[in-house]
């Protein structure tokens, strides 16, 4: 063995999982600087956060992208952006995870084109495209196309990667987002494995036996790790146990390793007493690392002030240090499986695995589109049940419903948002995109777009024309628009089945039943809070108009006026709340409807709350406002006042 190989083996023996930090902001140059900073601090792999326009298939100059370019991730449009993102980082040596789903085929194509330009063989590339659309439809909300074409794009990317980028993980089936949306351990596993089997069933007849076996072995997962230590330890062990069993019983493939990355549970992190989140994050890292026979391949930890703002560089460094202490100081990797033979652990593991198998088989039997409906309805029920338990005290959350009062060890995060600077950066991205379009071969781009649209319409391969468009200098927005033209446009899944909530009476406003228009502005698609609030308002007796998500302020205002709503409730999580509020209030004023009461909720810093209230927003709710009954009461009081 060579000296370098010996050193690499020694390092891997010391570091039994890949330490990652989920990072990306601004433009490619800014994100590249953060990547280098994190790698210097000890991070071994990259986990890319793309901004919401990129995730949703929009270029920076799209009207709906206003206020969100480079906010919650890095803005990437074309291959030159991707090249700048990895400046000075050897693609053939780094392990790159891309949290990208609906636009995953195009973003992978950009990565492959950059590798080509730098002479890196595709066979040397290691990393993951998340490429899991099921959880986008039911939990996270960055789906774009109808379920049928999304399923086709996802499976085609997998087939392409297995055949031509063999060391790449072409899908990361996510259990993580189900737990964030209320699922328990068995549901998290069952939904993730049901999705994986639906995908494998689709691919089985399209690949040779050898290629299909390779596909099964390359399926990876992204899981959650919560604060309930024993159930979570058993959940991780059930993941490992059940996947091996399913691959053997359903596909005849033996000794398949369960391969997974993990982030700990963001839903458990609180705005109240944020210092306690440091402890929560450390505890939540234990279940996925403590079992030698059930240890994830990669782990990323959030910033402890996630309920207040996006993490800054110091919070990301603290997340790295938390993992480094766990890995190097606790000595957990020196021992074998410390839970083997434990009656408590093995019993609960078996029970969790059995229930998860039942759930997965039910989804598999339902088919992809019907499975989306089943998972969405069950998550709504589970999320509402969890909220009820928190409000009743059955689930104890320190700082929320017990042991109250701020600690005061850390200052509130400095405002990350200079709104003027954000607007200037957005203008620069739009101008840079204009320069890019002016200098490229637009005829080649047009030909590539036509080839892609024809392939989509006629059932041809989509990855090859996607690569052609990427090489020609096409953008993520152009790729998306090309597919939209032949796939019935953009698809918006329903937020909530109104039948799930039973009203207990009626709240009146000026002699009529109080009506609230409720939706999400901007491109963030997380709808848990919206679902909970909509259900609570319905149960309280309000008439609820679900205005959809990923809406422009103009569309939300139009819905409120068409429905003659008393209250317009807007949720925004991605940091564009000031832009959204400004545009909403201006539109209402222009339409002579200043009497419509606007309330907002989301990750909103305290200083911004004050500015929003000064601008005419009647109430602002943040994660600290966790009691739904109190929120509904405030909305009812606002709506019941005489309109001006």
PELINBEL-V184763 format. One record per run of one state. SS is the DSSP state (a for helix, b for strand, c for the rest). FROM is the first residue (numbers start at 1). TO is the last residue. If there is no record, write none. Layout:
{{SS/FROM/TO} {SS/FROM/TO}}
//
This chain:
{{c/1/2} {a/3/14} {c/15/17} {b/18/20} {c/21/21} {b/22/23} {c/24/25} {b/26/26} {c/27/27} {a/28/40} {c/41/45} {b/46/50} {c/51/51} {a/52/55} {c/56/62} {a/63/65} {c/66/73} {b/74/74} {c/75/78} {a/79/85} {c/86/94} {b/95/99} {c/100/103} {a/104/117} {c/118/121} {a/122/124} {c/125/125} {b/126/129} {c/130/133} {a/134/140} {c/141/146} {a/147/164} {c/165/167} {b/168/169} {c/170/171} {b/172/174} {c/175/175} {a/176/180} {c/181/184} {a/185/204} {c/205/208} {a/209/218} {c/219/219} {b/220/225} {c/226/228} {a/229/251} {c/252/259} {b/260/264} {c/265/265} {a/266/268} {c/269/275} {a/276/284} {c/285/297} {b/298/300} {c/301/312} {a/313/328} {c/329/331} {a/332/334} {c/335/342} {a/343/366} {c/367/367} {a/368/392} {c/393/397} {b/398/398} {c/399/401} {b/402/402} {c/403/418} {a/419/439} {c/440/441} {a/442/458} {c/459/462} {a/463/472} {c/473/475} {a/476/484} {c/485/497} {a/498/500} {c/501/507} {b/508/509} {c/510/511} {b/512/513} {c/514/514} {b/515/521} {c/522/527} {a/528/540} {c/541/542} {b/543/546} {c/547/550} {b/551/551} {c/552/552} {a/553/562} {c/563/566} {b/567/572} {c/573/576} {a/577/590} {c/591/596} {b/597/602} {c/603/605} {a/606/615} {c/616/618} {b/619/621} {c/622/627} {a/628/640} {c/641/644}}
//
